[in-house]
Amino acid sequence: MTRFVVAMWASLLLAVFAGAGAHSAIAAGPRGPEIEITVILASRSDAGGSIDPLLRDLPQLGRDAPFDRYNVYKVLERKALPLEPGKPAASSLPNGRVLQVTLVEPPAEAAARRYHVRAEIGEPGKTAFLKLLEVTASGNEPFFVGGQSYSGGTLLLELVVRP
């Protein structure tokens, strides 16, 4: 009889914890779009070029303007932040500035997968460095913001809206 009671309690606890997990997954609902931010340090070296293996899927590096000014690319950071219409997603940059990306409006049709986003780079306590950049970007296609000096090179920000 005791084994039966222990087994019953174990089954009940398992059901409660499994139900709690299912409830939280249901409460979370489907995820919305995210902005993936890759912070890249681009520089020039007379000793030869190198591209961080994390950037191998960007054939324009070192080839197309303005990327042809550099021959060394190193990923400093990569993160993803949720995008909600009208709410800025903020990320600190290595140079002390702050990138804010705002989803101006979601795609009119889910099949369109084109996102109207606004990007701004500011420095705490000062006026914005990059006042405002508005882009209509396709999902999973990178666009770039860059030109800030940092650590002997230039920061390039690869931004990708992930549906």
C-alpha positions in Angstrom: 0.0 0.0 0.0 2.8 2.4 0.8 4.5 1.9 -2.6 1.1 2.6 -4.2 0.8 5.9 -2.3 4.4 7.0 -3.1 3.8 6.1 -6.8 0.5 8.0 -6.8 2.2 11.1 -5.3 5.1 10.9 -7.7 2.7 10.7 -10.6 0.7 13.6 -9.3 3.8 15.8 -8.8 5.0 14.9 -12.3 1.7 15.8 -13.8 1.6 19.2 -11.9 5.2 20.1 -13.0 4.5 19.0 -16.6 1.3 21.0 -16.6 3.1 24.1 -15.2 5.7 23.8 -18.0 3.0 23.4 -20.6 1.1 26.4 -19.2 4.1 28.7 -19.3 4.8 27.6 -22.9 1.2 28.4 -23.8 1.3 31.7 -22.0 4.4 32.8 -23.8 2.6 32.3 -27.2 4.4 32.5 -30.5 7.5 34.5 -30.6 7.6 37.7 -32.6 10.4 39.0 -34.7 13.9 39.7 -33.2 16.7 41.9 -34.3 20.0 40.1 -34.4 22.9 42.4 -33.8 26.5 41.5 -34.7 29.1 44.0 -33.7 32.2 43.7 -36.0 35.5 45.4 -35.6 36.8 46.1 -39.2 40.4 47.2 -39.6 43.3 47.2 -42.1 46.5 45.2 -41.7 49.6 45.2 -43.9 50.3 41.7 -42.5 47.4 40.3 -44.4 43.7 40.0 -44.0 41.4 37.7 -42.0 37.7 37.2 -41.7 36.2 35.8 -38.5 34.7 32.4 -39.2 31.4 33.7 -37.8 31.2 36.0 -40.8 31.9 33.6 -43.6 28.3 34.0 -44.9 29.0 37.7 -45.8 30.7 37.6 -49.2 30.6 41.4 -49.5 33.3 41.8 -46.7 36.5 43.0 -48.2 35.0 43.1 -51.7 32.3 45.7 -52.0 32.4 49.4 -51.0 32.6 50.4 -48.2 33.9 47.1 -47.0 36.8 47.1 -49.4 38.6 49.6 -47.1 39.3 46.8 -44.6 40.9 43.4 -44.7 40.5 42.2 -41.1 37.0 41.5 -39.6 36.5 40.3 -36.1 33.1 39.6 -34.3 33.1 41.4 -31.0 29.6 40.4 -30.0 26.4 38.8 -31.3 23.0 39.0 -29.6 19.3 38.9 -30.5 16.6 41.2 -29.0 12.9 41.0 -29.3 11.2 43.6 -31.6 7.8 45.0 -30.6 6.1 47.7 -32.7 6.9 51.1 -31.3 9.2 49.9 -28.5 13.0 50.5 -28.9 15.3 47.4 -28.4 18.5 48.8 -26.9 22.0 47.4 -27.0 25.2 48.9 -25.6 28.1 49.1 -28.0 31.8 48.6 -27.1 32.5 52.3 -27.6 30.0 53.3 -24.9 27.3 54.4 -27.3 23.8 52.7 -27.4 22.1 51.3 -30.4 18.3 51.5 -30.5 16.3 49.6 -33.1 12.6 50.1 -33.3 10.1 48.1 -35.3 8.0 50.9 -36.8 5.4 48.5 -38.1 5.2 44.8 -38.7 4.7 43.5 -42.2 1.2 44.0 -43.6 1.1 40.4 -44.7 3.0 37.5 -43.0 4.1 36.3 -46.4 5.7 39.7 -47.2 8.3 39.5 -44.5 9.5 43.1 -45.0 10.0 45.0 -41.8 10.1 48.8 -41.4 12.7 49.5 -38.8 14.4 52.5 -37.3 17.9 52.5 -36.0 19.6 55.2 -33.9 23.0 55.4 -32.1 23.2 57.7 -29.2 25.8 58.5 -26.6 24.6 58.8 -23.0 24.4 62.5 -22.0 25.1 63.7 -25.5 23.2 64.3 -28.8 22.8 61.3 -31.0 25.7 60.2 -33.2 23.5 58.7 -35.8 20.2 60.6 -35.5 18.0 58.3 -37.4 18.1 55.6 -40.1 15.0 54.1 -41.4 15.1 50.9 -43.5 12.6 48.5 -44.9 14.4 45.2 -44.5 13.6 41.7 -45.7 13.5 39.1 -43.0 16.9 37.2 -42.7 18.7 39.7 -44.9 21.4 41.8 -43.3 21.8 45.5 -43.4 24.7 47.5 -42.0 25.3 50.5 -39.9 28.9 51.6 -39.3 31.6 54.2 -39.3 32.4 54.7 -35.7 36.1 54.5 -34.7 37.0 52.0 -32.1 40.2 50.2 -31.0 42.3 51.1 -34.1 39.5 50.2 -36.5 35.8 50.9 -37.3 32.7 49.4 -35.8 30.3 47.8 -38.2 26.9 46.6 -37.1 25.3 43.9 -39.0 21.5 44.0 -38.3 19.2 41.2 -39.3 15.5 41.0 -38.6 14.7 37.3 -37.8 10.9 36.6 -38.3 
